Amino acid sequence: MDWDAWGGDVLSADAKAARTPAPPTRVEAARELVVERHDGYVGAVVRVEAGNVHLEDRRGAVRAFPLGRGFFIDGVEVELVPAVAKQAGSTRTASGSRAVGGLRARVALPSRILVEGVHDAELVEQVWGHDLRVEGVVVEPLHGADDLAAIVAEFAPTRERRLGILLDHLVPGSKESRIAAAVTSGPHGAHVRIVGHPFIDIWQAVKPARLGIAAWPAVPKGEDWKRGTLQRLGMPHGSQEDVGRAWQRIRSRVRDWNDLEPELLGRVEELIDFVTAASSPPAG
């Protein structure tokens, strides 16, 4: 330090202030905020009471810590403070669109959006539910892509009755890409829009930081991806019930579109635009 800048007096008030570290940023301990303790413990805020913040780690264990300093977000120290209650009536939905007040149920469009499983449908409803109800769009699970051609043929889409389809792991050379190509080149292809994301499963569309992990684990090909992932995260994985409980915990971490990867966001918006265009009056 150039102490001459303080007139040669290193004990001056200005010099002392320059040597004093800036206090950490104050951050509200909002529910689902993921933080790290100075001792390495990582957890998501589940509640704040009696001056303590209760954090849930990835195994579901909850520990209480005093509010204040000693917490880190992305490696930067913060000071946790109680969250201030927000006024009701947010003008934005979980998808980032403008909320429609006084929304009434609308008659469902004849068009549909199909997604590959129940988890996909739950996540789409959680983030885009308001938008879907405004437009009258119904989302249904496919339960796998193998029978997609038969499902499309049975639905028999038309210009006024379109079909939007979201597939997992739609990458060049995959089974899903071959199924999609066969459908879009078939007799109903003009009224079907098939899009996909690169993830093996919809779980990976949730940003790993929301779970307090750096990245989703790598699971060898041929091993059940969900159970392999849970095993590598140190979570119960022996039964389908374990998988279901884990998904509900993962989904509970998603607050809005900011917690999802952009590779999913754009594809869902594209499908909503495609199926709702059928109900719009023609231009001119």
PASEBA-1860 file (N, C-alpha, C; in nm, 3 decimals):
! residues 284
1> MDWDAWGG> 0.084/-0.120/0.000/0.000/0.000/0.000/0.087/0.124/0.000 ~ 0.049/0.224/-0.074/0.121/0.351/-0.077/0.069/0.436/0.039 ~ 0.136/0.418/0.158/0.085/0.487/0.276/0.103/0.637/0.267 ~ 0.190/0.685/0.171/0.205/0.829/0.153/0.074/0.893/0.108 ~ -0.013/0.815/0.050/-0.141/0.870/0.005/-0.223/0.920/0.123 ~ -0.190/0.873/0.244/-0.265/0.916/0.363/-0.182/1.016/0.445 ~ -0.092/1.087/0.374/-0.012/1.189/0.442/0.094/1.131/0.531 ~ 0.134/1.005/0.505/0.240/0.944/0.584/0.191/0.885/0.714
9> DVLSADAK> 0.064/0.898/0.745/0.011/0.848/0.872/-0.069/0.721/0.849 ~ -0.006/0.605/0.875/-0.075/0.478/0.852/-0.181/0.451/0.957 ~ -0.187/0.534/1.061/-0.287/0.516/1.164/-0.405/0.611/1.148 ~ -0.403/0.687/1.037/-0.515/0.779/1.015/-0.643/0.701/0.990 ~ -0.757/0.768/1.008/-0.886/0.703/0.988/-0.901/0.654/0.845 ~ -0.853/0.733/0.749/-0.865/0.692/0.609/-0.781/0.569/0.581 ~ -0.663/0.566/0.638/-0.575/0.451/0.616/-0.633/0.325/0.677 ~ -0.690/0.337/0.797/-0.753/0.221/0.862/-0.871/0.171/0.779
17> AARTPAPP> -0.950/0.264/0.727/-1.065/0.224/0.646/-1.022/0.150/0.521 ~ -0.912/0.193/0.460/-0.863/0.128/0.339/-0.817/-0.014/0.365 ~ -0.769/-0.040/0.489/-0.721/-0.174/0.522/-0.833/-0.267/0.570 ~ -0.948/-0.211/0.600/-1.058/-0.292/0.652/-1.135/-0.358/0.538 ~ -1.148/-0.492/0.537/-1.221/-0.559/0.429/-1.367/-0.513/0.426 ~ -1.421/-0.505/0.306/-1.561/-0.468/0.290/-1.649/-0.579/0.348 ~ -1.757/-0.543/0.417/-1.846/-0.647/0.471/-1.911/-0.726/0.359 ~ -1.944/-0.853/0.385/-2.008/-0.934/0.280/-2.146/-0.880/0.244
25> TRVEAARE> -2.189/-0.910/0.124/-2.321/-0.868/0.077/-2.430/-0.937/0.159 ~ -2.531/-0.861/0.194/-2.645/-0.916/0.267/-2.741/-0.982/0.166 ~ -2.777/-1.106/0.192/-2.865/-1.181/0.103/-2.981/-1.237/0.186 ~ -3.103/-1.221/0.136/-3.219/-1.275/0.205/-3.219/-1.428/0.201 ~ -3.248/-1.489/0.311/-3.253/-1.635/0.320/-3.388/-1.684/0.268 ~ -3.408/-1.669/0.137/-3.534/-1.710/0.074/-3.538/-1.862/0.063 ~ -3.656/-1.918/0.072/-3.674/-2.063/0.061/-3.615/-2.114/-0.071 ~ -3.543/-2.226/-0.064/-3.479/-2.294/-0.177/-3.346/-2.232/-0.218
33> LVVERHDG> -3.305/-2.122/-0.154/-3.173/-2.066/-0.183/-3.066/-2.167/-0.140 ~ -2.973/-2.200/-0.228/-2.866/-2.296/-0.198/-2.741/-2.220/-0.157 ~ -2.688/-2.252/-0.040/-2.568/-2.186/0.011/-2.471/-2.290/0.064 ~ -2.347/-2.247/0.079/-2.244/-2.333/0.137/-2.193/-2.269/0.265 ~ -2.171/-2.351/0.367/-2.114/-2.302/0.492/-1.962/-2.299/0.482 ~ -1.901/-2.226/0.572/-1.754/-2.219/0.571/-1.690/-2.354/0.602 ~ -1.768/-2.446/0.664/-1.715/-2.579/0.695/-1.740/-2.679/0.582 ~ -1.797/-2.631/0.467/-1.819/-2.718/0.353/-1.959/-2.773/0.342
41> YVGAVVRV> -2.043/-2.754/0.442/-2.182/-2.804/0.436/-2.260/-2.725/0.332 ~ -2.333/-2.796/0.243/-2.413/-2.733/0.139/-2.559/-2.772/0.159 ~ -2.647/-2.674/0.153/-2.788/-2.703/0.169/-2.877/-2.594/0.115 ~ -3.005/-2.626/0.102/-3.104/-2.531/0.054/-3.188/-2.484/0.173 ~ -3.222/-2.357/0.173/-3.302/-2.300/0.281/-3.442/-2.361/0.278 ~ -3.485/-2.416/0.392/-3.621/-2.468/0.402/-3.708/-2.379/0.491 ~ -3.645/-2.312/0.589/-3.721/-2.217/0.671/-3.623/-2.134/0.754 ~ -3.675/-2.024/0.807/-3.600/-1.938/0.897/-3.686/-1.915/1.020
49> EAGNVHLE> -3.632/-1.941/1.138/-3.707/-1.918/1.261/-3.612/-1.900/1.378 ~ -3.652/-1.815/1.470/-3.577/-1.791/1.594/-3.431/-1.755/1.568 ~ -3.407/-1.678/1.462/-3.272/-1.634/1.433/-3.184/-1.738/1.367 ~ -3.241/-1.852/1.330/-3.165/-1.958/1.265/-3.219/-1.985/1.126 ~ -3.129/-2.027/1.037/-3.169/-2.071/0.904/-3.153/-2.222/0.900 ~ -3.256/-2.291/0.852/-3.255/-2.437/0.845/-3.224/-2.478/0.700 ~ -3.117/-2.555/0.684/-3.070/-2.596/0.552/-3.087/-2.746/0.534 ~ -3.137/-2.785/0.416/-3.153/-2.926/0.381/-3.046/-2.966/0.282
57> DRRGAVRA> -2.967/-3.069/0.315/-2.864/-3.112/0.222/-2.924/-3.207/0.118 ~ -2.840/-3.257/0.026/-2.891/-3.337/-0.085/-2.943/-3.473/-0.041 ~ -2.912/-3.513/0.082/-2.964/-3.641/0.133/-3.093/-3.622/0.211 ~ -3.140/-3.499/0.223/-3.265/-3.473/0.293/-3.249/-3.439/0.439 ~ -3.125/-3.440/0.492/-3.102/-3.404/0.632/-3.108/-3.252/0.648 ~ -3.167/-3.207/0.759/-3.183/-3.064/0.784/-3.103/-3.025/0.907 ~ -3.024/-2.918/0.896/-2.947/-2.864/1.008/-2.976/-2.715/1.021 ~ -2.968/-2.665/1.144/-2.994/-2.523/1.170/-2.863/-2.451/1.199
65> FPLGRGFF> -2.851/-2.329/1.147/-2.733/-2.246/1.169/-2.779/-2.103/1.200 ~ -2.704/-2.030/1.280/-2.740/-1.891/1.307/-2.731/-1.807/1.179 ~ -2.825/-1.718/1.160/-2.818/-1.624/1.049/-2.696/-1.535/1.066 ~ -2.648/-1.481/0.955/-2.533/-1.390/0.961/-2.427/-1.430/0.861 ~ -2.304/-1.410/0.900/-2.192/-1.438/0.810/-2.157/-1.587/0.813 ~ -2.057/-1.622/0.728/-2.012/-1.761/0.725/-2.078/-1.846/0.620 ~ -2.156/-1.784/0.530/-2.220/-1.855/0.421/-2.160/-1.807/0.288 ~ -2.163/-1.898/0.187/-2.104/-1.865/0.058/-2.201/-1.903/-0.054
73> IDGVEVEL> -2.206/-1.818/-0.156/-2.280/-1.845/-0.278/-2.183/-1.830/-0.394 ~ -2.163/-1.938/-0.469/-2.066/-1.938/-0.580/-1.928/-1.893/-0.534 ~ -1.890/-1.935/-0.412/-1.757/-1.905/-0.360/-1.739/-1.769/-0.300 ~ -1.844/-1.687/-0.299/-1.835/-1.551/-0.245/-1.911/-1.547/-0.112 ~ -1.847/-1.496/-0.007/-1.912/-1.491/0.124/-2.028/-1.392/0.122 ~ -2.137/-1.432/0.187/-2.255/-1.346/0.201/-2.299/-1.348/0.347 ~ -2.379/-1.252/0.382/-2.441/-1.249/0.514/-2.590/-1.278/0.496 ~ -2.634/-1.390/0.553/-2.775/-1.427/0.540/-2.859/-1.349/0.639
81> VPAVAKQA> -2.968/-1.291/0.588/-3.062/-1.216/0.671/-3.202/-1.269/0.644 ~ -3.297/-1.247/0.737/-3.435/-1.295/0.713/-3.493/-1.236/0.586 ~ -3.569/-1.317/0.514/-3.632/-1.270/0.391/-3.747/-1.177/0.425 ~ -3.762/-1.073/0.345/-3.872/-0.979/0.362/-3.991/-1.031/0.284 ~ -4.106/-1.038/0.347/-4.225/-1.087/0.278/-4.257/-0.998/0.159 ~ -4.280/-1.061/0.045/-4.307/-0.988/-0.078/-4.457/-0.964/-0.093 ~ -4.489/-0.852/-0.155/-4.629/-0.819/-0.177/-4.691/-0.916/-0.276 ~ -4.817/-0.947/-0.253/-4.887/-1.038/-0.344/-4.913/-0.969/-0.476
89> GSTRTASG> -4.940/-1.051/-0.577/-4.979/-0.994/-0.705/-4.864/-0.974/-0.800 ~ -4.770/-1.069/-0.805/-4.660/-1.057/-0.900/-4.714/-1.050/-1.043 ~ -4.650/-0.968/-1.125/-4.696/-0.951/-1.263/-4.628/-1.049/-1.357 ~ -4.539/-1.134/-1.306/-4.468/-1.230/-1.390/-4.497/-1.371/-1.344 ~ -4.506/-1.461/-1.440/-4.528/-1.602/-1.408/-4.394/-1.672/-1.393 ~ -4.400/-1.801/-1.357/-4.276/-1.878/-1.341/-4.200/-1.890/-1.472 ~ -4.269/-1.878/-1.586/-4.202/-1.886/-1.716/-4.143/-1.753/-1.760 ~ -4.172/-1.645/-1.683/-4.122/-1.513/-1.717/-4.219/-1.429/-1.797
97> SRAVGGLR> -4.336/-1.486/-1.833/-4.434/-1.411/-1.909/-4.518/-1.325/-1.815 ~ -4.593/-1.231/-1.872/-4.677/-1.145/-1.791/-4.801/-1.221/-1.744 ~ -4.827/-1.215/-1.613/-4.940/-1.287/-1.556/-5.072/-1.224/-1.601 ~ -5.170/-1.309/-1.622/-5.305/-1.263/-1.658/-5.392/-1.271/-1.534 ~ -5.436/-1.155/-1.485/-5.517/-1.151/-1.365/-5.659/-1.200/-1.390 ~ -5.721/-1.257/-1.285/-5.859/-1.302/-1.296/-5.879/-1.410/-1.400 ~ -5.779/-1.496/-1.413/-5.784/-1.598/-1.517/-5.895/-1.699/-1.491 ~ -5.976/-1.725/-1.591/-6.078/-1.828/-1.585/-6.036/-1.945/-1.673
105> ARVALPSR> -6.087/-2.063/-1.637/-6.054/-2.181/-1.718/-6.105/-2.161/-1.860 ~ -6.019/-2.195/-1.956/-6.056/-2.182/-2.097/-6.077/-2.320/-2.156 ~ -6.170/-2.330/-2.249/-6.194/-2.457/-2.316/-6.065/-2.501/-2.385 ~ -6.026/-2.626/-2.365/-5.899/-2.674/-2.420/-5.901/-2.671/-2.572 ~ -5.788/-2.633/-2.628/-5.771/-2.637/-2.773/-5.772/-2.783/-2.820 ~ -5.809/-2.806/-2.945/-5.800/-2.943/-2.998/-5.654/-2.987/-3.015 ~ -5.563/-2.891/-3.027/-5.420/-2.925/-3.037/-5.369/-2.974/-2.902 ~ -5.258/-3.047/-2.904/-5.200/-3.102/-2.783/-5.047/-3.090/-2.787
113> ILVEGVHD> -4.989/-3.091/-2.666/-4.844/-3.106/-2.652/-4.820/-3.237/-2.578 ~ -4.734/-3.322/-2.635/-4.697/-3.448/-2.573/-4.553/-3.439/-2.526 ~ -4.528/-3.487/-2.405/-4.392/-3.493/-2.351/-4.362/-3.637/-2.314 ~ -4.236/-3.668/-2.290/-4.199/-3.809/-2.289/-4.232/-3.885/-2.161 ~ -4.266/-3.817/-2.054/-4.298/-3.890/-1.933/-4.368/-3.801/-1.832 ~ -4.406/-3.863/-1.717/-4.477/-3.790/-1.613/-4.389/-3.679/-1.555 ~ -4.261/-3.707/-1.535/-4.173/-3.605/-1.479/-4.165/-3.484/-1.571 ~ -4.157/-3.509/-1.702/-4.153/-3.399/-1.799/-4.280/-3.316/-1.789
121> AELVEQVW> -4.396/-3.385/-1.781/-4.523/-3.314/-1.775/-4.534/-3.232/-1.647 ~ -4.486/-3.285/-1.536/-4.492/-3.211/-1.410/-4.406/-3.085/-1.414 ~ -4.288/-3.097/-1.472/-4.199/-2.981/-1.478/-4.254/-2.873/-1.571 ~ -4.308/-2.914/-1.685/-4.367/-2.818/-1.778/-4.486/-2.748/-1.713 ~ -4.569/-2.822/-1.642/-4.684/-2.762/-1.574/-4.638/-2.665/-1.466 ~ -4.532/-2.702/-1.393/-4.484/-2.617/-1.284/-4.438/-2.481/-1.335 ~ -4.368/-2.479/-1.446/-4.310/-2.353/-1.495/-4.401/-2.282/-1.594 ~ -4.469/-2.357/-1.680/-4.551/-2.295/-1.785/-4.701/-2.311/-1.761
129> GHDLRVEG> -4.741/-2.358/-1.644/-4.882/-2.386/-1.620/-4.974/-2.268/-1.645 ~ -4.936/-2.150/-1.598/-5.021/-2.032/-1.618/-5.038/-2.003/-1.767 ~ -4.928/-2.007/-1.841/-4.934/-1.980/-1.985/-5.023/-2.081/-2.056 ~ -5.010/-2.208/-2.016/-5.088/-2.313/-2.081/-5.238/-2.295/-2.056 ~ -5.273/-2.254/-1.934/-5.415/-2.233/-1.905/-5.469/-2.110/-1.978 ~ -5.386/-2.006/-1.991/-5.429/-1.889/-2.067/-5.462/-1.928/-2.210 ~ -5.378/-2.013/-2.269/-5.395/-2.052/-2.410/-5.489/-2.171/-2.429 ~ -5.520/-2.241/-2.320/-5.606/-2.359/-2.333/-5.533/-2.479/-2.389
137> VVVEPLHG> -5.404/-2.491/-2.357/-5.322/-2.601/-2.410/-5.311/-2.713/-2.306 ~ -5.334/-2.835/-2.349/-5.323/-2.952/-2.262/-5.191/-3.023/-2.292 ~ -5.118/-3.059/-2.185/-4.993/-3.134/-2.196/-5.016/-3.275/-2.144 ~ -4.978/-3.375/-2.223/-4.998/-3.514/-2.185/-4.867/-3.591/-2.195 ~ -4.843/-3.687/-2.104/-4.721/-3.769/-2.111/-4.732/-3.879/-2.216 ~ -4.620/-3.906/-2.282/-4.612/-4.011/-2.385/-4.582/-4.148/-2.326 ~ -4.505/-4.149/-2.215/-4.455/-4.273/-2.156/-4.361/-4.345/-2.252 ~ -4.272/-4.268/-2.315/-4.173/-4.326/-2.405/-4.201/-4.292/-2.549
145> ADDLAAIV> -4.095/-4.290/-2.629/-4.109/-4.248/-2.769/-4.124/-4.364/-2.866 ~ -4.113/-4.487/-2.821/-4.111/-4.600/-2.914/-4.238/-4.612/-2.998 ~ -4.352/-4.576/-2.939/-4.480/-4.590/-3.010/-4.527/-4.457/-3.068 ~ -4.435/-4.363/-3.089/-4.474/-4.229/-3.130/-4.546/-4.229/-3.265 ~ -4.499/-4.305/-3.361/-4.562/-4.307/-3.493/-4.707/-4.350/-3.484 ~ -4.736/-4.453/-3.404/-4.873/-4.500/-3.389/-4.959/-4.396/-3.317 ~ -4.902/-4.328/-3.219/-4.976/-4.227/-3.144/-5.013/-4.110/-3.234 ~ -4.919/-4.068/-3.318/-4.945/-3.958/-3.411/-5.052/-3.999/-3.513
153> AEFAPTRE> -5.043/-4.121/-3.564/-5.142/-4.168/-3.661/-5.281/-4.173/-3.601 ~ -5.290/-4.214/-3.475/-5.421/-4.220/-3.409/-5.477/-4.081/-3.384 ~ -5.390/-3.987/-3.348/-5.435/-3.849/-3.324/-5.477/-3.781/-3.454 ~ -5.410/-3.816/-3.564/-5.439/-3.764/-3.698/-5.443/-3.611/-3.699 ~ -5.330/-3.545/-3.673/-5.329/-3.399/-3.665/-5.362/-3.332/-3.798 ~ -5.420/-3.213/-3.788/-5.452/-3.131/-3.904/-5.402/-2.990/-3.877 ~ -5.425/-2.899/-3.969/-5.382/-2.761/-3.948/-5.447/-2.700/-3.824 ~ -5.573/-2.735/-3.800/-5.646/-2.681/-3.686/-5.631/-2.767/-3.561
161> RRLGILLD> -5.567/-2.880/-3.574/-5.554/-2.974/-3.462/-5.411/-3.028/-3.461 ~ -5.323/-2.943/-3.416/-5.179/-2.972/-3.427/-5.129/-3.054/-3.308 ~ -5.011/-3.107/-3.329/-4.948/-3.190/-3.226/-4.804/-3.142/-3.207 ~ -4.773/-3.097/-3.086/-4.636/-3.062/-3.051/-4.578/-3.168/-2.961 ~ -4.454/-3.209/-2.987/-4.395/-3.322/-2.913/-4.256/-3.284/-2.863 ~ -4.233/-3.309/-2.734/-4.103/-3.283/-2.672/-4.039/-3.416/-2.636 ~ -3.920/-3.443/-2.692/-3.850/-3.569/-2.666/-3.722/-3.545/-2.588 ~ -3.690/-3.640/-2.500/-3.561/-3.640/-2.432/-3.452/-3.688/-2.527
169> HLVPGSKE> -3.331/-3.640/-2.505/-3.211/-3.689/-2.574/-3.228/-3.690/-2.726 ~ -3.282/-3.580/-2.779/-3.298/-3.569/-2.924/-3.170/-3.509/-2.983 ~ -3.074/-3.598/-3.010/-2.944/-3.557/-3.065/-2.917/-3.641/-3.190 ~ -2.832/-3.592/-3.280/-2.805/-3.667/-3.402/-2.758/-3.810/-3.374 ~ -2.817/-3.905/-3.446/-2.776/-4.044/-3.433/-2.847/-4.122/-3.323 ~ -2.929/-4.055/-3.242/-2.998/-4.125/-3.134/-3.123/-4.194/-3.186 ~ -3.174/-4.288/-3.107/-3.298/-4.356/-3.142/-3.410/-4.254/-3.158 ~ -3.413/-4.156/-3.068/-3.518/-4.056/-3.072/-3.513/-3.975/-3.201
177> SRIAAAVT> -3.393/-3.946/-3.251/-3.383/-3.867/-3.375/-3.436/-3.946/-3.494 ~ -3.416/-4.078/-3.493/-3.467/-4.161/-3.604/-3.620/-4.170/-3.599 ~ -3.674/-4.182/-3.478/-3.821/-4.186/-3.463/-3.881/-4.054/-3.509 ~ -3.820/-3.943/-3.468/-3.871/-3.811/-3.505/-3.867/-3.791/-3.656 ~ -3.759/-3.834/-3.721/-3.746/-3.817/-3.865/-3.854/-3.896/-3.939 ~ -3.883/-4.016/-3.890/-3.985/-4.098/-3.955/-4.123/-4.034/-3.944 ~ -4.152/-3.976/-3.829/-4.284/-3.914/-3.809/-4.298/-3.788/-3.892 ~ -4.197/-3.702/-3.889/-4.208/-3.573/-3.960/-4.207/-3.591/-4.111
185> SGPHGAHV> -4.156/-3.703/-4.161/-4.159/-3.728/-4.305/-4.283/-3.808/-4.347 ~ -4.367/-3.842/-4.249/-4.486/-3.920/-4.276/-4.603/-3.835/-4.320 ~ -4.721/-3.894/-4.332/-4.838/-3.824/-4.386/-4.888/-3.709/-4.300 ~ -4.853/-3.708/-4.171/-4.901/-3.601/-4.081/-4.790/-3.501/-4.047 ~ -4.676/-3.514/-4.112/-4.560/-3.435/-4.075/-4.580/-3.284/-4.077 ~ -4.665/-3.235/-4.168/-4.684/-3.090/-4.180/-4.752/-3.030/-4.059 ~ -4.822/-3.112/-3.982/-4.898/-3.060/-3.868/-4.845/-3.111/-3.734 ~ -4.721/-3.160/-3.738/-4.655/-3.208/-3.618/-4.524/-3.132/-3.602
193> RIVGHPFI> -4.495/-3.087/-3.482/-4.365/-3.026/-3.453/-4.299/-3.108/-3.343 ~ -4.186/-3.170/-3.377/-4.110/-3.248/-3.280/-3.982/-3.175/-3.247 ~ -3.964/-3.143/-3.121/-3.842/-3.078/-3.075/-3.789/-3.159/-2.957 ~ -3.669/-3.131/-2.917/-3.613/-3.205/-2.805/-3.498/-3.131/-2.741 ~ -3.453/-3.185/-2.632/-3.337/-3.131/-2.561/-3.228/-3.238/-2.561 ~ -3.104/-3.201/-2.535/-2.994/-3.299/-2.543/-2.977/-3.387/-2.420 ~ -3.056/-3.363/-2.316/-3.035/-3.433/-2.190/-3.089/-3.576/-2.196 ~ -3.022/-3.666/-2.126/-3.066/-3.804/-2.119/-3.203/-3.813/-2.054
201> DIWQAVKP> -3.226/-3.729/-1.956/-3.353/-3.725/-1.885/-3.385/-3.581/-1.848 ~ -3.512/-3.551/-1.828/-3.556/-3.415/-1.796/-3.493/-3.365/-1.667 ~ -3.451/-3.456/-1.577/-3.385/-3.413/-1.453/-3.269/-3.320/-1.485 ~ -3.193/-3.353/-1.590/-3.073/-3.276/-1.622/-3.104/-3.135/-1.672 ~ -3.231/-3.107/-1.701/-3.268/-2.971/-1.742/-3.271/-2.876/-1.623 ~ -3.269/-2.931/-1.501/-3.261/-2.849/-1.381/-3.114/-2.816/-1.357 ~ -3.083/-2.690/-1.342/-2.944/-2.650/-1.322/-2.889/-2.716/-1.196 ~ -2.774/-2.781/-1.207/-2.721/-2.855/-1.091/-2.694/-2.767/-0.969
209> ARLGIAAW> -2.665/-2.639/-0.991/-2.639/-2.550/-0.878/-2.760/-2.541/-0.785 ~ -2.880/-2.562/-0.839/-3.000/-2.557/-0.755/-3.003/-2.672/-0.656 ~ -2.925/-2.777/-0.682/-2.920/-2.893/-0.593/-2.794/-2.894/-0.508 ~ -2.713/-2.789/-0.523/-2.590/-2.782/-0.447/-2.480/-2.871/-0.500 ~ -2.487/-2.906/-0.630/-2.382/-2.988/-0.691/-2.323/-2.911/-0.809 ~ -2.200/-2.946/-0.844/-2.133/-2.875/-0.954/-2.184/-2.920/-1.090 ~ -2.221/-3.049/-1.100/-2.267/-3.103/-1.228/-2.343/-3.233/-1.201 ~ -2.426/-3.271/-1.297/-2.494/-3.399/-1.286/-2.391/-3.511/-1.304
217> PAVPKGED> -2.400/-3.619/-1.227/-2.300/-3.727/-1.238/-2.305/-3.794/-1.375 ~ -2.191/-3.847/-1.416/-2.184/-3.926/-1.539/-2.222/-4.070/-1.506 ~ -2.320/-4.123/-1.578/-2.367/-4.260/-1.557/-2.334/-4.341/-1.682 ~ -2.265/-4.455/-1.670/-2.228/-4.532/-1.789/-2.349/-4.576/-1.870 ~ -2.333/-4.583/-2.000/-2.439/-4.629/-2.089/-2.477/-4.772/-2.051 ~ -2.606/-4.799/-2.051/-2.656/-4.931/-2.014/-2.701/-4.941/-1.871 ~ -2.658/-4.848/-1.786/-2.702/-4.844/-1.647/-2.823/-4.752/-1.637 ~ -2.920/-4.789/-1.554/-3.038/-4.704/-1.534/-2.992/-4.566/-1.490
225> WKRGTLQR> -3.028/-4.465/-1.571/-2.970/-4.332/-1.548/-3.018/-4.272/-1.416 ~ -3.147/-4.280/-1.387/-3.199/-4.218/-1.265/-3.139/-4.282/-1.140 ~ -3.143/-4.415/-1.135/-3.091/-4.481/-1.016/-2.939/-4.466/-1.005 ~ -2.872/-4.469/-1.120/-2.728/-4.447/-1.118/-2.693/-4.308/-1.070 ~ -2.773/-4.211/-1.109/-2.750/-4.073/-1.064/-2.769/-4.061/-0.914 ~ -2.879/-4.119/-0.864/-2.905/-4.111/-0.721/-2.796/-4.182/-0.641 ~ -2.749/-4.296/-0.691/-2.643/-4.368/-0.622/-2.518/-4.281/-0.611 ~ -2.483/-4.213/-0.718/-2.363/-4.130/-0.718/-2.379/-4.003/-0.636
233> LGMPHGSQ> -2.503/-3.965/-0.611/-2.529/-3.850/-0.525/-2.546/-3.890/-0.379 ~ -2.533/-4.021/-0.353/-2.546/-4.070/-0.216/-2.688/-4.069/-0.164 ~ -2.785/-4.083/-0.254/-2.926/-4.081/-0.217/-2.987/-4.219/-0.232 ~ -3.095/-4.250/-0.160/-3.162/-4.380/-0.177/-3.201/-4.402/-0.323 ~ -3.179/-4.525/-0.375/-3.200/-4.548/-0.517/-3.247/-4.690/-0.549 ~ -3.283/-4.766/-0.447/-3.313/-4.907/-0.468/-3.450/-4.937/-0.524 ~ -3.542/-4.842/-0.519/-3.678/-4.869/-0.563/-3.732/-4.753/-0.645 ~ -3.845/-4.781/-0.713/-3.911/-4.676/-0.789/-3.964/-4.566/-0.697
241> EDVGRAWQ> -3.999/-4.604/-0.573/-4.044/-4.505/-0.477/-3.931/-4.408/-0.443 ~ -3.807/-4.461/-0.433/-3.691/-4.374/-0.409/-3.675/-4.275/-0.523 ~ -3.692/-4.323/-0.645/-3.680/-4.236/-0.763/-3.786/-4.127/-0.760 ~ -3.910/-4.166/-0.727/-4.018/-4.069/-0.722/-3.996/-3.962/-0.617 ~ -3.951/-4.004/-0.499/-3.925/-3.907/-0.392/-3.811/-3.813/-0.431 ~ -3.709/-3.869/-0.494/-3.596/-3.785/-0.536/-3.641/-3.681/-0.637 ~ -3.725/-3.721/-0.733/-3.773/-3.626/-0.833/-3.853/-3.512/-0.768 ~ -3.937/-3.545/-0.670/-4.014/-3.440/-0.604/-3.922/-3.342/-0.533
249> RIRSRVRD> -3.814/-3.392/-0.475/-3.718/-3.301/-0.411/-3.647/-3.216/-0.514 ~ -3.609/-3.277/-0.626/-3.543/-3.201/-0.732/-3.637/-3.093/-0.785 ~ -3.761/-3.132/-0.812/-3.857/-3.036/-0.868/-3.888/-2.924/-0.769 ~ -3.882/-2.954/-0.639/-3.910/-2.851/-0.539/-3.805/-2.741/-0.540 ~ -3.688/-2.771/-0.597/-3.583/-2.670/-0.604/-3.606/-2.570/-0.718 ~ -3.693/-2.603/-0.812/-3.717/-2.516/-0.928/-3.816/-2.407/-0.890 ~ -3.769/-2.283/-0.891/-3.855/-2.170/-0.856/-3.922/-2.113/-0.981 ~ -3.846/-2.101/-1.088/-3.900/-2.046/-1.212/-3.805/-2.081/-1.325
257> WNDLEPEL> -3.824/-2.017/-1.442/-3.746/-2.050/-1.561/-3.596/-2.029/-1.543 ~ -3.557/-1.943/-1.452/-3.414/-1.920/-1.430/-3.340/-2.043/-1.381 ~ -3.413/-2.138/-1.323/-3.350/-2.258/-1.268/-3.342/-2.373/-1.368 ~ -3.384/-2.346/-1.493/-3.379/-2.449/-1.598/-3.277/-2.412/-1.704 ~ -3.223/-2.514/-1.770/-3.125/-2.491/-1.875/-3.193/-2.434/-2.000 ~ -3.126/-2.344/-2.071/-3.187/-2.281/-2.189/-3.223/-2.380/-2.299 ~ -3.156/-2.496/-2.304/-3.188/-2.595/-2.407/-3.331/-2.649/-2.394 ~ -3.387/-2.640/-2.274/-3.526/-2.681/-2.255/-3.622/-2.563/-2.275
265> LGRVEELI> -3.584/-2.447/-2.225/-3.672/-2.331/-2.228/-3.721/-2.299/-2.369 ~ -3.628/-2.288/-2.462/-3.664/-2.250/-2.598/-3.752/-2.352/-2.666 ~ -3.730/-2.479/-2.636/-3.808/-2.584/-2.702/-3.953/-2.583/-2.656 ~ -3.976/-2.563/-2.527/-4.114/-2.560/-2.478/-4.188/-2.439/-2.534 ~ -4.121/-2.324/-2.536/-4.183/-2.203/-2.591/-4.218/-2.224/-2.739 ~ -4.131/-2.294/-2.811/-4.155/-2.320/-2.953/-4.281/-2.405/-2.972 ~ -4.298/-2.506/-2.888/-4.416/-2.592/-2.900/-4.544/-2.517/-2.866 ~ -4.540/-2.434/-2.763/-4.659/-2.356/-2.728/-4.698/-2.264/-2.844
273> DFVTAASS> -4.599/-2.200/-2.904/-4.628/-2.113/-3.018/-4.687/-2.192/-3.135 ~ -4.634/-2.312/-3.158/-4.679/-2.394/-3.272/-4.824/-2.438/-3.256 ~ -4.859/-2.491/-3.139/-4.995/-2.544/-3.124/-5.098/-2.432/-3.110 ~ -5.060/-2.317/-3.056/-5.156/-2.208/-3.043/-5.175/-2.133/-3.173 ~ -5.081/-2.144/-3.266/-5.096/-2.077/-3.396/-5.217/-2.132/-3.471 ~ -5.253/-2.257/-3.443/-5.368/-2.318/-3.511/-5.499/-2.248/-3.475 ~ -5.501/-2.185/-3.352/-5.625/-2.120/-3.309/-5.628/-1.972/-3.343 ~ -5.519/-1.921/-3.402/-5.512/-1.780/-3.437/-5.574/-1.758/-3.574
281> PPAG> -5.646/-1.645/-3.594/-5.703/-1.618/-3.727/-5.595/-1.596/-3.828 ~ -5.613/-1.639/-3.952/-5.511/-1.622/-4.055/-5.484/-1.475/-4.081 ~ -5.359/-1.443/-4.113/-5.321/-1.303/-4.140/-5.392/-1.253/-4.264 ~ -5.423/-1.123/-4.263/-5.485/-1.061/-4.378/-5.633/-1.076/-4.378
END
